[in-house]
């Protein structure tokens, strides 16, 4: 948000609106400090020829900057930015006389360099941005005069002329293109000189003379490593101790304006960068109550250990254990908060257990007996007795199973089981003969439920694991196919068998969130044609878009009891699967058949309550 708009956004804040523009008008006049405006004569008297020659008006600076960047305009602005009508080759809106031949030559070169950019309205913005930034880097590498850093600062004065639609994105592109140049020795002199110009630009942005967004202001501060002495030089053409103190007081006024307009992140950036003392504990409370946690932490660290301890306590009060624990570790506050690390670990285990990620929770807990005991308690609370027994046996924990009273053991009575659904058998299939027999049985069925499972992968950015098993069930039998082994043994037979099922127009195949399972199957076994095309699919989820709680919630709504999902994220690649895993997998497939039988003759069950939807219209042929 631009500063002028940000400050005046609330029409009800009349007093604030009168106060701030008055301050800004004062600051605009030669950048007034505590001693009053500094004139051009004052700048010359202080020996700053470069700043003395710089125009003091907005139009003057734009003219100078336009003259400097004219050579790059056609190779960068004209070629990089599409017009509002999406014509990427439109002539610039303001004329630059005598440049027709240069314009044609540069346009042809630009078209060749940027041929790889997707057309407007296609592809994502990020890859386009990277291609354009690469071209800017190449242009800056050619050392435009007087130097790349100075060049970019001068560009930043005229970028707002492009309009709000393009100004921020192009500004970000220019600034981020400078990063790789900081280590280049040949441009170090230009970088030091450009710092003064950048400080001058920052003051113009703060005073709303140059209309850049707050995010761009922060990026300029970081890219040019602006220090308080740079701001003093821009304000008073001096870096004396006295003028540095004046500069800090001058910037303090801007910080107060930003805080009044609730631009807390930008205010904190200025406070911490220029060591401005203008807030107390109430400011921290305001930041946390407004969920400005990053700004709150940055300001607390700036203020010192006492304020860090205070923010840790406030985080504990609102149950932000992870953030509190990180601050304690970073700033060596373990003695002050000895129990937080353990409480945080407990909270992690609880979240993993709620998601059904018991194996990952076990890995997190195995090094500490106390945590393992807590994990056993969570398993007991979830009614996951198989996991309780497994953990007690593996880690020699005693007294947990025997301590359960019958009511606690039966806590899973609200869930469906195989006896309730009268499932005759669960058949494990991991050999070709078993595969052939199973397919023959399934081909005789008119309606089947289909589901699949794979080992969860919780590493950020990593690919999902291959589908491990696929379950196919009628209302009487459930088959669990070991896809990993069957694929290794004979992929051709596996492909042929499943094509007979998946491509059959005589068998209605039911699923829940089918697109996810089908996508995962095709990604896992892309060589098999059986997972590339399908016939007669019905996604039960599409019939009940208003239902909550997934398949378990739908089961509870239609059949009166849900599914126990505690084993959902278990290790489906382990062999053999436990009996509980097999029962869980079979239930997910067979419950689809029972839900379908329950509602197929009742068209009132549909997308929303009271809206009749014929289920046949949702079949994907």
N, C-alpha and C positions, 0 to 999 in steps of 0.2 A: 504494500500500500504506500502511495506517495505521501510525503510528509504533509503537504498542503491539504490533501484530502483527509488524512488520518487525524489531523488536529481539528478540522472543522466538521467531522463526520456527525457529531451528535448535536442536533439543533436545539435540544433542551438545555445544553450546558452553556447558557448565555454568558455567564461571568467568565468562564474559562475561554470562550471564543474571543472575548474582548481582550483578555489579558495576553494571550499568546501571540496574536497578530501584532499587537503593540510591541512586544519584545522582538519579534522577527523583523519588523520594520526598522527598529533601532539597529539590529545586528546587520541588516542588509547595507546600511550606509557605511561603506568602507570597513565592515566587520568591526563594529564598535566593541571595545573592551571596557573595563572599569574606568579607563582614562578617557573614553570618548573615541570617535571615529579616527582612523588612521588615513591620512590623505596620500595622494601620489607624491607630494613633496616630502612627506615624512619617509616614504619608502626610499626615495633617492638619497635622502640625508643619511639613512642607515646603510647605504652602500649596496643595496640589492638591485643591481642593474636588471637582472633577468625578471624579477618580480615587478620592478618599476616599469618595465616595458609592457608587461602584461595588461591587457585592457581590463578595466574595472567594471564595465557594464556587461550584461548578458549578451547583447547583440555584438559588442566588440569581440568578446571571447569566441563567439560562434564564427565570426568572419575569419579570425586568425586560425581557428581549428579547421574550418572548412578549406582554407588555402593549403594547410598542411596535408590533410587527408584526401585532397582531390584526386591525387594519383591513384589512391587505393580504392576510391569509391566504386569504380566500375568493376574492379577485380574482386571486391569483397561485398559491399552493400548491394550493388545492382545485381550481381550474379547470385548472391546467397539468399536473398529474401524475396519470397513471393509477394505479390501485391495482394491487397484485400480481396481482389476478384480472382485470386489463385492463378494469375498469369505470371510465371516466373521470369519472363523476359521483358516485362513492361518497362518503358522508359522512365527514368527518375522524375519525380513530381516537380523538382526545381531545376532549371536549366543551368548548365555550365558551358558557356559559349566557347567555340573554337575547339571542341573536343570530339567532333563527329567521327573523324578517322580513328582516333584513339579508342573511342567508344566501340566502334565496330570491331577493331582488332582485339580489344580486351574481352568483348562479348564472345567472340569465336573461341578465344583461349579458355574462357570460363566455361563455355559449353562443353569443351573437351575434358577439362579437369573435373567437372561435376556431373559427367554423364552417368555416373553410377548412383546418383541420388534418385530414389523412387519418386514418382509423380505425386503432386499434392493430393491428399486424401487417401494415400496408400501407405502401407507399412507404418511402423511405430516411429515416434519422434526421436527417441534416443539414438538409433543408428544414423539417422539423418544428421542429427546434431554433431555426432562424432566425425562424420565425413566433412562437414562444414568447418569444424574446429581444426581439423587437419590442414585444410587449405589456409586458414588464418595463421596457423603455426608456420607453414611454408612461407607465407608472405612476411611474417615477422622475422624469420630466419634470414631473409635477404637484407636485414638491417635497414629498415626505412629511416630516413633522416628526420629529426636529429638523432633518433635511436628508438628501439622498439618500445621501451617503457614510456618514454615521453610521448611517443606516437599514440599509444593506446590511451593515455590520459587525455590527450587532445581530442581523440575520437569520442571519448566519453562525453565531451561537451556537446557534440552534435548528434549523438545517437538518439536523444529524445525527440529529434525532428522526425524520426521514423514513425512516431506514434506509439501509443501505449501497447498496441498489439504486438509490436516487434522489439520495443526498446529493451525490456528486461532480458529477453532471451539472447539478443545480440550482445548486450553488455556482459552477460555471464560468459558468452563464448569468447569475447575479447580478453576478459580478465583471466579466465582459466587457461587460455593459450599462452600466458606468460610464465606458467610454472616451470616449464623445462628450460627457460632462459636464465633463471636465477643463478644457476651454476656456471654459466658461460662467462669466462673471465673478460672477454672483449667488451661486454656490455655493462660491466659493473659501474663504470663511471656514469653511464646513462641512468642506471637504476638509482644511484644516489641523487642525481639531479632531479629525476622524475618524482622522487619522494616529496620534494617541496611542492611540485605542481599537483601531486595527488592530494596532499594536505589541503591545498588551496581549493581543489575540487570538492573535497569532503565538507569544507566549510560552506561552500556554495550549495551543496545538497542539504545540509542541515538548515540553512537559511531559506530553503525553498526557492533559490534562484535557479538551480538546475534540477528539473523534476525527475529524479531517479527514485526507485523503490528502496525501502529500508534494507532489503537483502543485499542489494548492490552496494550500499554504503558499507555494510559489514565485510563484504568480499574485498572491497578496495582497502579497507583497514588491514586485512590479513595479507593480501597480495603484495602490498607495498610496505608492510611492516611499519606502519605509521606510529611514531612515538610522540610523546608530549612536546619534545623540543622541535619536531617538525611542525606541529600545530602552532607553536610559539613563533617560529620563523614565518609561517604563512600569515599570522595575525600581525606581528610587530616587526618583522624583518630582523629579528634578533633571537638568540638562544641563551640569553643571560638568565641567571637564576630568577631574577625579578620578573622577567617576561614569561618565564615558564610557569611561575606561580599565577600570574595574570591569566595565562592561557588556560590553566586548570579551572580557575574561577569562571572564565568565559564559557568553557565547555559544560560546566556544572549547570548553567542556565538551560542549555539544550537538553541535558539529562532530565531536568525537572519538567520541561515541556513534554518529553517523551513519556515520562511516568504519568503525567496528567492525562495524556491521550492513550494510556494503557499499552504503549509499545515497550513492554518490559524487556523483551529479549534484546532489542537494540540498546535500550538504556543500560542494561547490565554489561553489554559489550563495551560501551564507552566507559562505564565505571571501572571495570577491571583493567582495561587497556591503559587508561590515563590516571589510575589511582585516585579516583574522585570519591571523597567521603561525604555522603549526603543522605544516608539512610540508616535506620535502626532496625531492631528486631521485628517491628510491625511490617516492614517491607518483606521480610522473609515469609511471614504469615500470609501476606497478601499474594505472594507468588505461589505458595503451595495451595492455597484455597482456589486459585485460578488455574491450577494444574500446569503451571509453568515450571515444571520440575528441573529441567535442564538449566534454565536461568537461575533458579533457586540454588542449585548445587554450585554453579559457577560463582555466584555472589558469596555464598557461605565460605567457599575455599579462599576467596579473595580476602574475606574478613578475618579468617584465622580459625584456630582450633576450637575456641569457645563456640563460635557460630556453627562450625561443622557438627559439634556435639549436639547443638540445639536442633539442627535439621535432622540428624539421626533420630533423635527422640520424637520429633514430629512425624517422621516416616514410620516409626514403630507404632505411633498412635493410630495411624491410618492403615496399618498392616502392609506397608510397602517394605517387606522384609528383604527382598533382593537388593533394592537400592540402598537400604540401611547397611546391609552386610558389606556391600562393595565399598561404601564410604569408610566403614570401620577398618577394612583391610588396607585401603589405600592410604589412610592417614593414621595408622597405628593406634587405634582406639579400643583395642581388645580388652585392656584392663578396665576401661570405663563401661564397656558393654560386653561382659564375658559370655552371656548366654545367647546372643543374637545369632551367631554362626550355626549353632545347633538348631535353633528354632527355624532358621532359613532352610536347613537341610530337611527338617521334618515337613515343611511346607512343600518342598520339591517332591518328596515321596508321596505326599497326599495328592498332589496334582497328577502325578504319574499313575497312581492307583485309580483315581477317578476316570482317567482316560483308558484304563485297562492295560497300561504299559508295565506289567509286573516284572518282566525280565529286566527292563532298563532300571526299574526301581531297585531290584535286587543288586544289580551291579553298583549302583550308587551307595547302597547300604552295607555292602559286604565287609567293608573295612572297620566298621564300628558296630559292636554287639548291641549297643543301646538303640541304634537306628534299625538294626535288623529286628529287634523285638518290637519296635514301633510298626515296622512293615507287616509283621505277623498280626499285630492288632488290627491294622487296616484290612488285611485279608479276612480276619474273623468278622469284622464289621460289615464287610461286603458279602459275607456268606460263602466265601471262596475256600471251602474246607480242604479241597485238594491242594491249594497253594499253602495253606497253614501247615498241613502234614509234611509237604515237601520241604518247606523252609526249616521246620523244626528238626526234621531228619538230617538235612544237609548241614545245618549249623549247630547241631547238638543242643537245641533249645528244648527245655522240658517244662511240663506243666500247663501248656496252652490248650491242647486238645481235650485233656481230661477236665479242665476247668470250665468247659462250656456246658451250660445247662441245655436241656432239650429245646427250649424255646429259641435259644440262640442258634442251635444247629439247624433248626427248621426255618431260618429266616428267609430261605429262598422259595418258600411256598407260594409267593405271589407270582412266580415265573412259570411259564410253560415247560413241560418236560415230555419225553418220548412216550411215557405211559398215558399222559393226557391226550396226546395226538394219536395214540394206538398205532405207532410205527412198528412194523413187524421185525425189521432187520436193518442194520447198517453194514454195508459191504465195502471193504477196503480193496481197491483195485490197483495193483502195481505190476501186473504181468500181462502179457499179450493175450493169453487164453482167457483170463478174467475180463479183459477189456472186450473181447469179442462176445462173451456171454452177456456182459452188462448191456452192451449196445443192442443186442437182440431183444432183451427184455424192454429196454427203453423205447425201441421202435414200435412196440405194441401199445404204448401208452398214448393217450390223447392229450393229456395235460401234464407238464412237468415243471418243477421249480429249479432254477439254476442260480448258483452262487459260486464265488471263488474266494480264496484266501491267499495272502502272501505275507512274508515276514516284514514287519514294519521297519522302516529305515528313518531314523530321527536325526541324521546328520544333515545340516543345512546345505542345500545345493547339490546333494548327491542324488543319483538316480534311484528310483524305486526298485526293490528286488523283484525277481521274476515271480510270476504266479506259481505257487507251490502246489495247490490242490484245486480241483473244481468239483463241486457237489451237484449232483443231479438227482432229484427225488420225485417219486410219485406220491400218492397219498398213503402207500403201504410200505414202500422200500426206499432207502437212500443209498446211493453209490458215491463213494469218495474216491476220485481218481488222482493218483500220484503223478501229476503231469511231468515233474522233473525226471523221474525214473522212466516213465513210458516214452518220453521224448528221447532220452538217451538210448533206450533199447531199440526202438524202431519208429522213427518219426513218420515214415510213410504210412504205416498201418494206423498210427494214431491219427494222422490227418484224414485218412479215408474213413475211419470209424466216426469221428466227430462231424465230418461233413454230412454223414447220413442223418445225424441228429439236428445239427445247427441249420442245415439248408433244407430241411424237410418242411413241406407245406401242410403236412398232416398232423404235426405235433405243435401244440401251442406251448411256447416256452415263456415262463413267467420269471421276472426278476425284480429287484428293487434297486433303483439308481443304476440301471443297466449300462448306461453309457460309460460309467466309470470302469465297471468290470470288463466290458468289451474292449475298451481302449487299452486297459492293462494287459489283457490277453494278446491283443495284436502287437503290442510293444514287446511282450515277453517272447512270443513265438511268431515272429514276423514271417518266417519261412513257410508256415503252415497256412494253407488256403482256407482251412475250416474256421479260422478266426478272423477272416476278412469279409465274409458275406453271410447274411442270415436271412431267415424267413420265419414268419409267424412269431414275432416277439411282442410281448406285452409288459411294459414297465408299470408295475403296481403303483409306484410312487406318483406317476402322472395322474392316476385316478383320484389321488387323495393329496392334492397339493397343499391343502390347508392343515393337514395333520402334522403334529410335532412329535419329536422324540424318535425319529427314524423308524426303522422296521419294528423295533420293540414297542414304540409308542402306538404305531398302527395296529400291532397285534393286540395290545391291551384294549384299544378302542373297539376292535371288531370281534376278537375272541375272548376278551375279558381278562387276559393275563399277558404280561410282556415277556421279553426274552432276557435272560441273564447275560450281559455283555462283558463280564469280567475277564473272559478269555479272548476277547476280540483281538488284542494286540500281542498274543503269545507268539512263540517261535514256531511258525508253521513249517519250517524246513527241518526241524528235528525229526528223527526217525528212531523208533516208532512214535507216532502221535499217542498221547495218553487217551484213555477212554473218554475222559471229560472233553478233550479237544474234539474227538470224533463226534460226540453227541452234540456239542455246540455247533459244529460245521453242518451236521445233518439237519438240525433244527432250523437253521437259517434258510435251507432250501425247502424243506417240507412245509414250513409254516406258510409259505407263499401259496401253495396249493390249497391249504385249508382256508386262507383268507379269500382266495378267488371263489371257491365253492360256496362260501358263506354269502358273498355279495353278488354273484353273477346274475342271480334272478331278482336283484333289488337295485334297479337303476337309480334309486334316490341317493345311493352312495356315489358321490362324484367329486368334482373339483372343489365344490363348496357345499355346505349343508343346504338342503332345500333346492339344489340345482340338479336336475336330472341329466345324467351323462351316460350314454350307451357305451359300455366298455369295449364293444367290438370296433368302435371308431378309433380306438387308440392302438390297435394292433398294427405293428410295422411289418408289412408283407415283404 
